Amino acid sequence: MADTKALKKQVCDMIDAMSGELIDISHAIHARPELAFHEHHAAKTLTGALEKNGLPVTREAFGLETAYASAFGAGGAEVAILSEYDALPGIGHACGHNIIATTGLGAALALSKLNGALPGRVRYLGTPAEEKGGGKELMAQFGAFDGLDAAMMVHPAGINLATMPCICISEVEVTYHGKSAHASAMPHAGINALDALITAYQAIAQLRQHIRPTERIHGIITKGGDAPNIVPEVAQAVFYVRAANAEDLAALKKRVTGCFEAGGMATGAGVQIRWAKADYLDMKTSWPLAKAYEENSRMLGRDFFPLEKLPTGSAGSTDMGNVSHRVPSIHPMIASAPAHVVIHNPEFARWAGSDLGDKACIDGAKALAMTAIDFLSDQAMQAEAKEGFAKSAEFSARSVAAAFNPDGVQEIGGCGCC
């Protein structure tokens, strides 16, 4: 077995040596937030850093224009380290993906500098579109995670957690097509698409009373008409539907579809229901890896909040869940802001570019690199992770099959005018 203690010291020293470069990259991505599938500046910055450090890079990897891949090492097990770098509309890096990008990059660069001492192989992946679109699931369809023994990344938060409580999510866009008319002179000649949408919205609000505590439905109206004196011809909304697992999600999606159909039936408007290509799955944490990550982070002086003390129902969603149904995976959280600051809040975006966020970039890179060394060096850990994953492999296979919806558009009748 490799001298893991010495290797860990080496990677930590390397990350310290390039900390200025890593923090500059984090700030550069933070200063230019880019939305899902459009992260051109971030991808160019990250791949440029890889090439500068002598690593091979495949751009436009696995079917996505802003994805990339790099690989190094020989023999033994193979672990993937992931970076995300997309931002949120209006509030920039309020999920701290500039930190995720930098922790993954720093860990990969440090491990690559071990050269022949690296006890296995590393696949470093740039994964776009986590906030919207399910980039990792789309990449998975092109083999991004095939043949791996483990995958890991770290996500910023207000506290340190061994894993992120996650549930499944599906995104749906609904469009109603009615018929415009003068809202005062000839309202009887129109079919009100907004009325159809409001009817569906109210039906979903009523449905919320009768769903499980682990389920969520929430959405916004993105188009409601053009002027008060025109009967709205087109109305649109986007909803997120969440559930604890893929089977519950599929059942809840059917109930939500019924609400959308009801809006069209009540008003005579046509309805188009467009589910996203990829659903996000729940996170299946590989606990041998998660425990190793926690131990390595504690060596860096980080304390962890007990998972059992988290408030009931405090769960988000991530396409890393989809990866975890294919290969043993971890998705821990690293404190990058004070505990009272929550992600997806403008205040968190400010902290993601602060000294505390910078420290998370460096500590996160170190913890990931050290955890990769633990895993690649320890065949017993590899076997334990594989055994734990295999226990639910059949369920995971069904979940993965259900997560990809290439034909997710449904047209439902309505008025004959459109």
JOSUL-V606898 format. One record per residue. N is the residue number from 0. RES is the residue in one letter. PSI is psi in whole degrees, -180 to 180 (NA if undefined). BURIAL is b if it has 24 or more other C-alpha atoms within 12 Angstrom, else e. D_CENTER is the distance of its C-alpha to the mean C-alpha in Angstrom with 1 decimal. Layout:
n:res:psi:burial:d_center
N:RES:PSI:BURIAL:D_CENTER
N:RES:PSI:BURIAL:D_CENTER
//
This chain:
n:res:psi:burial:d_center
0:M:139:e:34.6
1:A:156:e:33.5
2:D:88:e:34.3
3:T:-35:b:30.8
4:K:-44:e:32.1
5:A:-40:e:33.5
6:L:-39:b:30.4
7:K:-41:b:28.2
8:K:-39:b:30.7
9:Q:-47:b:30.6
10:V:-36:b:26.9
11:C:-41:b:27.0
12:D:-40:b:30.0
13:M:-41:b:28.4
14:I:-40:b:25.4
15:D:-40:b:27.9
16:A:-32:e:29.9
17:M:19:b:27.1
18:S:-38:b:25.6
19:G:-44:e:27.1
20:E:-43:b:25.5
21:L:-44:b:22.0
22:I:-37:b:22.4
23:D:-41:b:23.7
24:I:-44:b:20.7
25:S:-45:b:18.4
26:H:-37:b:20.8
27:A:-41:b:21.0
28:I:-40:b:17.3
29:H:-37:b:17.4
30:A:-19:b:20.6
31:R:71:b:19.3
32:P:136:b:16.0
33:E:142:b:14.9
34:L:170:b:12.8
35:A:136:b:10.5
36:F:0:b:12.7
37:H:27:b:15.3
38:E:54:b:14.5
39:H:-43:b:17.9
40:H:-44:b:19.2
41:A:-46:b:16.4
42:A:-40:b:16.5
43:K:-40:b:20.3
44:T:-46:b:20.4
45:L:-44:b:18.4
46:T:-32:b:20.3
47:G:-39:e:23.5
48:A:-37:b:23.1
49:L:-48:b:22.8
50:E:-38:e:25.9
51:K:-33:e:27.8
52:N:14:e:27.4
53:G:16:e:28.7
54:L:144:b:25.7
55:P:147:e:25.3
56:V:134:b:22.5
57:T:115:b:21.5
58:R:164:b:20.2
59:E:47:b:18.7
60:A:148:b:17.6
61:F:42:b:16.7
62:G:-1:b:17.3
63:L:134:b:15.2
64:E:-35:b:17.3
65:T:16:b:15.1
66:A:159:b:13.9
67:Y:166:b:16.3
68:A:146:b:17.6
69:S:149:b:20.2
70:A:147:b:22.0
71:F:168:b:24.9
72:G:172:b:27.1
73:A:146:e:29.3
74:G:171:e:30.1
75:G:-161:b:28.6
76:A:165:b:25.1
77:E:129:b:22.0
78:V:142:b:18.8
79:A:138:b:15.7
80:I:131:b:14.3
81:L:144:b:11.0
82:S:140:b:10.5
83:E:156:b:8.0
84:Y:14:b:10.2
85:D:163:b:9.6
86:A:-179:b:11.0
87:L:147:b:11.8
88:P:128:e:15.0
89:G:-27:e:18.0
90:I:15:b:16.7
91:G:-135:b:15.3
92:H:54:b:13.4
93:A:0:b:13.5
94:C:0:b:10.2
95:G:33:b:11.9
96:H:-17:b:9.9
97:N:-33:b:13.5
98:I:-42:b:13.9
99:I:-44:b:11.0
100:A:-45:b:12.6
101:T:-37:b:15.9
102:T:-43:b:15.6
103:G:-45:b:14.5
104:L:-48:b:17.3
105:G:-43:b:19.8
106:A:-45:b:19.4
107:A:-45:b:19.8
108:L:-43:b:22.8
109:A:-44:b:24.5
110:L:-35:b:24.3
111:S:-26:b:25.6
112:K:-4:b:28.6
113:L:-16:b:29.7
114:N:-126:e:31.1
115:G:-13:e:33.1
116:A:-11:b:32.4
117:L:122:b:28.7
118:P:41:b:29.0
119:G:-154:b:26.8
120:R:150:b:24.3
121:V:134:b:21.0
122:R:113:b:18.5
123:Y:122:b:16.5
124:L:133:b:13.7
125:G:118:b:12.3
126:T:104:b:9.0
127:P:172:b:8.9
128:A:50:b:7.3
129:E:-37:b:3.6
130:E:-26:b:5.7
131:K:125:b:7.8
132:G:-17:b:8.9
133:G:54:b:6.6
134:G:-40:b:7.8
135:K:-39:b:7.7
136:E:-42:b:9.6
137:L:-41:b:11.8
138:M:-37:b:12.5
139:A:-34:b:13.3
140:Q:-21:b:15.9
141:F:13:e:17.6
142:G:16:e:17.8
143:A:-31:b:15.4
144:F:11:b:15.3
145:D:139:e:18.8
146:G:4:e:21.3
147:L:155:b:19.2
148:D:-20:b:20.3
149:A:160:b:17.3
150:A:146:b:13.9
151:M:151:b:12.7
152:M:170:b:10.8
153:V:142:b:11.3
154:H:137:b:9.7
155:P:155:b:12.4
156:A:-169:b:14.0
157:G:-11:b:17.6
158:I:164:b:18.5
159:N:128:b:18.1
160:L:146:b:16.7
161:A:-26:b:16.9
162:T:164:b:13.7
163:M:122:b:11.3
164:P:121:b:12.7
165:C:144:b:10.3
166:I:170:b:11.4
167:C:157:b:10.9
168:I:144:b:10.4
169:S:138:b:12.1
170:E:140:b:12.8
171:V:137:b:16.5
172:E:129:b:18.8
173:V:135:b:22.5
174:T:129:b:25.4
175:Y:136:b:29.0
176:H:116:b:32.0
177:G:-140:b:35.3
178:K:125:b:38.5
179:S:152:b:39.3
180:A:166:b:42.7
181:H:123:e:44.4
182:A:-19:e:43.2
183:S:-47:e:46.7
184:A:-38:e:49.2
185:M:53:e:47.8
186:P:-28:e:44.9
187:H:-17:e:46.2
188:A:-5:e:45.5
189:G:163:b:41.7
190:I:119:b:38.8
191:N:105:b:36.3
192:A:-34:b:32.7
193:L:-39:b:31.6
194:D:-41:b:33.6
195:A:-44:b:31.8
196:L:-42:b:28.4
197:I:-38:b:29.7
198:T:-44:b:31.2
199:A:-41:b:27.9
200:Y:-43:b:26.2
201:Q:-36:e:29.0
202:A:-39:b:28.7
203:I:-39:b:25.1
204:A:-37:e:26.2
205:Q:-35:e:28.8
206:L:-33:b:26.6
207:R:-25:e:24.5
208:Q:-17:e:27.7
209:H:37:e:27.6
210:I:166:b:24.1
211:R:158:e:23.1
212:P:-23:e:22.0
213:T:3:b:18.7
214:E:150:b:18.1
215:R:145:b:17.2
216:I:124:b:18.0
217:H:147:b:17.7
218:G:176:b:18.3
219:I:153:e:20.2
220:I:122:b:23.1
221:T:-19:e:22.6
222:K:125:e:26.1
223:G:5:b:29.1
224:G:177:b:32.1
225:D:-30:e:34.0
226:A:149:e:37.0
227:P:-25:e:38.5
228:N:13:e:41.6
229:I:125:b:39.8
230:V:122:b:38.6
231:P:125:b:34.9
232:E:-31:b:34.6
233:V:135:b:30.8
234:A:142:b:28.2
235:Q:154:b:24.5
236:A:158:b:21.6
237:V:132:b:17.9
238:F:150:b:16.8
239:Y:135:b:13.8
240:V:125:b:15.1
241:R:148:b:13.8
242:A:167:b:15.6
243:A:-32:b:15.9
244:N:173:b:15.9
245:A:-37:b:16.0
246:E:-44:b:19.7
247:D:-37:b:19.7
248:L:-44:b:17.0
249:A:-41:b:19.4
250:A:-40:e:22.3
251:L:-35:b:20.9
252:K:-38:b:19.9
253:K:-39:e:23.6
254:R:-38:b:24.8
255:V:-40:b:22.8
256:T:-40:b:24.2
257:G:-38:e:27.6
258:C:-41:b:27.2
259:F:-43:b:26.4
260:E:-37:b:29.4
261:A:-38:b:31.6
262:G:-43:b:31.1
263:G:-41:b:32.4
264:M:-37:b:35.2
265:A:-28:b:36.4
266:T:-16:b:36.9
267:G:5:b:37.4
268:A:149:b:34.5
269:G:152:b:32.6
270:V:135:b:28.9
271:Q:124:b:26.1
272:I:119:b:23.0
273:R:102:b:20.1
274:W:147:b:17.1
275:A:155:b:14.0
276:K:-34:b:14.3
277:A:126:b:11.3
278:D:151:b:10.7
279:Y:134:b:7.8
280:L:165:b:9.8
281:D:158:b:10.9
282:M:124:b:10.6
283:K:95:b:13.9
284:T:132:b:14.7
285:S:104:b:17.4
286:W:-31:b:19.8
287:P:-41:b:22.1
288:L:-43:b:19.4
289:A:-40:b:18.1
290:K:-38:b:21.8
291:A:-42:b:22.4
292:Y:-45:b:19.7
293:E:-43:b:21.1
294:E:-42:b:24.6
295:N:-37:b:23.8
296:S:-36:b:22.3
297:R:-33:e:25.4
298:M:-23:e:27.5
299:L:3:b:26.1
300:G:16:e:27.2
301:R:131:b:24.0
302:D:151:e:24.6
303:F:139:b:22.1
304:F:132:b:21.9
305:P:128:e:22.8
306:L:-35:e:20.2
307:E:-14:e:23.1
308:K:1:e:23.8
309:L:144:e:20.6
310:P:142:e:21.5
311:T:134:e:21.3
312:G:1:e:18.5
313:S:88:e:16.3
314:A:143:b:12.9
315:G:-158:b:9.5
316:S:149:b:6.7
317:T:147:b:3.4
318:D:-3:b:4.0
319:M:-25:b:5.6
320:G:-39:b:7.8
321:N:-38:b:9.1
322:V:-41:b:10.1
323:S:-17:b:11.8
324:H:-3:b:13.9
325:R:-30:b:15.2
326:V:147:b:16.0
327:P:128:b:16.5
328:S:158:b:13.5
329:I:153:b:12.8
330:H:65:b:10.1
331:P:168:b:12.8
332:M:140:b:13.0
333:I:132:b:15.6
334:A:121:b:17.8
335:S:3:b:17.8
336:A:166:b:19.6
337:P:156:e:22.2
338:A:-27:e:21.4
339:H:-8:e:22.2
340:V:121:e:19.6
341:V:154:b:16.4
342:I:162:b:13.1
343:H:35:b:12.8
344:N:138:b:16.6
345:P:-31:e:18.6
346:E:-35:b:20.2
347:F:-35:b:17.1
348:A:-39:b:16.8
349:R:-43:b:20.4
350:W:-30:b:19.8
351:A:-20:b:17.1
352:G:15:b:20.0
353:S:-180:b:22.6
354:D:-37:e:24.5
355:L:-39:b:22.3
356:G:-38:b:19.2
357:D:-41:b:21.2
358:K:-37:b:22.2
359:A:-36:b:18.7
360:C:-45:b:18.2
361:I:-48:b:21.3
362:D:-40:b:21.0
363:G:-42:b:17.5
364:A:-43:b:18.6
365:K:-47:b:21.7
366:A:-41:b:20.2
367:L:-45:b:17.8
368:A:-43:b:20.9
369:M:-37:b:23.2
370:T:-38:b:21.0
371:A:-40:b:20.9
372:I:-45:b:24.7
373:D:-49:b:25.2
374:F:-47:b:23.5
375:L:-24:b:25.2
376:S:-17:b:28.5
377:D:102:b:28.7
378:Q:-29:e:29.4
379:A:-41:e:29.7
380:M:-42:b:26.1
381:Q:-44:b:25.0
382:A:-41:e:27.1
383:E:-42:e:25.9
384:A:-42:b:22.2
385:K:-41:b:23.3
386:E:-44:e:25.5
387:G:-38:e:23.0
388:F:-39:b:20.5
389:A:-26:e:23.5
390:K:-27:e:24.5
391:S:26:e:21.8
392:A:-38:e:21.5
393:E:-44:e:23.2
394:F:-40:e:20.9
395:S:-39:b:17.8
396:A:-40:e:19.5
397:R:-40:e:20.1
398:S:-44:b:16.5
399:V:-42:b:15.3
400:A:-35:b:18.2
401:A:-17:b:17.4
402:A:-18:b:13.8
403:F:122:b:15.0
404:N:72:b:17.1
405:P:-23:e:18.9
406:D:51:e:21.7
407:G:24:b:20.0
408:V:130:e:22.7
409:Q:123:b:25.4
410:E:131:e:28.6
411:I:127:b:30.8
412:G:-148:b:34.4
413:G:-151:b:35.9
414:C:153:b:38.5
415:G:11:e:40.3
416:C:-9:e:40.1
417:C:NA:e:36.8
//
